[in-house]
Amino acid sequence: MIAFILRRLLQGVVVMLVVGFIAFSLFNFVGDPVSLMLPPEATQADRDAMRGILGLDKPFYVQFATFIDNAVHGNFGISLRLGRPVSALLAERLPATLELAGTAALFGLLAGIPLGVYTALRRDSWTARAVLTTSLVGVSLPNFLIGIFLILIFAVWLGWLPSFGRGDTVMIGAWSTGFATKSGLKAIILPAITLGFFPLTLIMRLVRAEMLEVLRTDYIKFARARGLTDRAVNFGHALKNTLVPVITITGLQLGGIIAFAIITEQVFQWPGMGLLFIQAVQFADVPVMAAYLCLIGLIFVVINLVVDLLYYAVDPRLRVERAAAGGH
Amino acid sequence: MRIVPALIVAAALAAGAPGDAKTLKWSSQGDAVTLDPHAQNEGFTNFFLDNIYETLVTRGKELKVEPLLATSWSLVNPTTMRFKLRPNVKFQEGEPFTADDVVFSIGRALEDTSNFKPYLAGVKEARKVDDLTVDIVTDGPAPVLVPQLTEVRIMSKSWCVKHNVTKPQDFKNKEETYASRHANGTGEYVLKSREADVRTVLTLNPGWWDKPEGNVDEIVYTPIKSDSTRLAALLSGEIDFVLDPPPQDIPRLKQDANLKVLEGMENRTIFLGMDQYRDELLYSDVKGRNPFKDLRVRKAFQMAIDLNAIKTQVMRGLSVPTAVMYAPQVDGYPKELDVVKAPDREGAKKLMAEAGYPQGFEVTLDCPNNRYVNDEKICVAIAGMLAQINVKVRVAALPRAQYFPKIQNYDTSFYMLGWGVPTFDSQYALQSLVRTVIPRTADGDYNFGRYSNAKVDEDIDKLKTEIDPKKRAALALEASRIHQQEVGHLPLHFQVIPWAMRSNVSAVHRADNKLTIKWVKIS
């Protein structure tokens, strides 16, 4: 068990080093921030001086070592665009992204599971077919297009919901939340639906497939033979047994949701990390880009680790196999 | 229990009553990068800060220089300009405005960490004469000193000392400074709240020294990055004004009765430059010689490019074709030279044959793809036009962050550039774009094709110290004429900048694309 965790942790560290290296390479390959930071009229001497200040004149490996050392300490330097520490900027934006991602995931689960169950139980009804067809559209339409359609319908035509931003936020400690105000709640609806649409369809199809599988098994037939109610059979026995893979997938999707929030955040001007990243890309604000990549890498590594450990805890077979393999 | 409904009624009345309270909610794609007025010389940041900070002199609706914090100025001797300051002006936090603040602010803008040194080129120091009089001393005669001061914003000395921000923000000490998120100017609006990239709110300064001309009491600025979302917010009435509506949507916006579009020519020239320095081009199949050194080739290129087609097909009407390097709003604009000729493909082919390239040649046109309006599309269109005189143009488009370092290293044979003139004086354009390069100076610092002519250089050097406007215009005209005859660059057009707003908003369009909120009226 401990060896397994250690091995996983070690793999995580290697992954983070690779991500760190890619992030660091940005400093050398994504344009020249100096030419953007200085006015057009700056002389070559000014440019060289700025290069020295930013440490861009030192050899590659020295720059990389410094970068890793700083990154471990959570110090990614100062944003070239906003002139503020990157860690502070990310900390400010993190609540917005997590609230959006959490709401989107919740939306995906709360709508996806019932729809999946419904389409499995009534698989020949026309409503189930309609839902499935619509979900196909959801899978194939790009995220931003869904967002734009929603804006057009609910903000421009109907005028019910805001087209951009996060509404008014309330500070709870260092965490800014949009859940405490009416405008904040209204503002999260459209982006959360946009971002949650893909996980919704995924979960729905997964639940449906798993349900169809389980409904065919013997113990369901026995349960019916015993005369249990449909409700007890479908939800008590069938659904429960489909949920393990669903939870795993949802966990893994969460990382994806946070990472894909970039597009949704840009469409809705949602002030999260993704928007910060997009703006950083256009300005060649390398410290922000590097820190964002590292953070997303870390989120994925941590989620994977947790999911692995959960597997280990949930599925006894895994433990047995590993123990057997270790015996050789 | 009884009090509660009464309170609600009172609150409702208070919210509904103020009648004249007008809020301007506006947007564009990016935010001001800092509130420190001397840290980042970036166009948007500069005019955003004009709401809070004021300058000694400013530009009026006709873009002529007018008094602001200085009431008058005159030359004491050729290198000393004396400014009389406006009395009874207070900073927003209560400090009285005096000569000390002006001396301090000019010194601050001259610090190593300042981004505003170009606006104080040639300035040696500012000297206090008495509380309301300041002398600005220059190294030599400085004909454009006063217009340049429209970009040097005045801060309070005591406020800066108190908050330890006597120097502009520096990238060396990895800290943000107090002045980058707080502001205290003498202007019409006070900073109420600031969340960078999210929302910035300004309210009317009750102690402002002047009478408001517009009627905006509160400014709410929200940057919206995505073009379509920004437009949706305008259409749904969530915002009142968009500085940069996407050009392809302008015709549709014009048909909406709730909106209006204000168009004006920007003080920015888009042009192409050609390497006339190297003996062999970097990105071409011609070996051993440089076709751009031949005037006939440059002329043929000019004759082959159809500027009106670019206007109608690429720019959707939002451009004004030109034959010169700077716009009509600029002092010294050579009106008589600005005559756009119709394209002449046969003539161009003949010139190419005379120059020894009847079969044309290959060359790469470097082009930004996110800097100017339709930049890449323009380049592609030009490649098509030049193909008709057998010149095979490869368009290499890059994002601005990669593009500018590349051409600044002269790593190009043929490139696109757009040049605005913030000083509204021809010297700014001629010196940077046309004068022979002197490394590490402003001379030719954006002359990437390294065009060079001794007579032109002589005229431009005279411009630097000539004070008489008539003589300046004559010098600019002569330099421009020689440059045009030699086809030193290929001018394309001035950009036309549309602003979009709700129909109850009226604003004054400026050629430098600056929204001046103190002139905005909401009905």
Contacts between the chains, C-beta under 8 A, distances in Angstrom:
chain1	res1	chain2	res2	distance
A	30	B	401	6.8
A	30	B	402	7.8
A	31	B	399	7.1
A	31	B	401	3.1
A	31	B	402	4.5
A	31	B	405	6.5
A	32	B	401	7.1
A	32	B	402	7.8
A	32	B	404	7.7
A	32	B	405	3.8
A	33	B	401	7.6
A	34	B	405	8.0
A	35	B	401	7.9
A	35	B	404	5.0
A	35	B	405	4.8
A	35	B	408	6.1
A	36	B	400	7.7
A	36	B	401	6.1
A	36	B	404	7.5
A	37	B	171	7.5
A	38	B	115	7.4
A	39	B	41	4.5
A	39	B	115	5.7
A	39	B	118	5.9
A	40	B	432	7.6
A	40	B	445	7.3
A	40	B	446	6.5
A	41	B	118	4.2
A	41	B	432	7.5
A	41	B	442	5.6
A	41	B	445	6.5
A	43	B	440	4.5
A	43	B	441	6.7
A	43	B	442	8.0
A	43	B	445	7.6
A	44	B	439	6.5
A	44	B	440	5.0
A	45	B	440	5.8
A	50	B	171	7.3
A	53	B	171	5.6
A	53	B	172	5.2
A	54	B	171	6.7
A	77	B	174	6.2
A	78	B	171	6.5
A	78	B	174	4.6
A	78	B	175	7.9
A	78	B	176	7.6
A	80	B	171	7.7
A	81	B	33	5.9
A	82	B	33	6.2
A	82	B	34	7.3
A	82	B	196	5.6
A	82	B	197	7.7
A	83	B	33	7.1
A	83	B	34	5.5
A	83	B	39	6.9
A	83	B	40	7.8
A	83	B	169	5.3
A	83	B	171	7.4
A	83	B	176	5.6
A	83	B	180	5.6
A	84	B	176	4.4
A	84	B	180	7.4
A	84	B	196	7.6
A	85	B	174	6.6
A	85	B	175	7.6
A	85	B	176	7.0
A	148	B	228	5.5
A	148	B	229	7.8
A	148	B	232	7.9
A	151	B	228	7.5
A	151	B	229	6.3
A	151	B	232	4.7
A	152	B	232	6.8
A	155	B	232	5.7
A	155	B	233	7.6
A	155	B	236	4.7
A	155	B	238	7.5
A	156	B	232	5.2
A	156	B	235	4.9
A	156	B	236	4.8
A	159	B	236	5.8
A	159	B	237	7.5
A	162	B	238	6.1
A	163	B	229	5.9
A	163	B	232	4.4
A	163	B	233	4.8
A	163	B	236	5.7
A	163	B	238	6.1
A	164	B	222	7.2
A	164	B	224	5.3
A	164	B	229	5.2
A	164	B	230	7.7
A	164	B	232	7.7
A	164	B	233	5.3
A	164	B	238	7.2
A	165	B	198	7.3
A	165	B	199	7.4
A	165	B	222	6.2
A	166	B	198	7.4
A	266	B	225	5.7
A	266	B	226	5.4
A	267	B	226	5.3
A	267	B	228	7.7
A	267	B	229	5.8
A	268	B	229	6.6
A	269	B	222	7.3
A	269	B	223	7.4
A	269	B	224	4.5
A	269	B	225	6.1
A	269	B	226	6.7
A	269	B	229	5.9
A	271	B	195	7.5
A	271	B	197	6.2
A	271	B	198	4.4
A	275	B	197	7.1
A	275	B	225	6.7
A	276	B	197	7.1
A	278	B	225	6.7
A	279	B	30	7.3
A	279	B	197	6.7
A	279	B	225	6.7
A	282	B	370	7.0
A	282	B	399	7.5
A	282	B	401	7.5
A	283	B	401	7.1
A	284	B	401	3.7
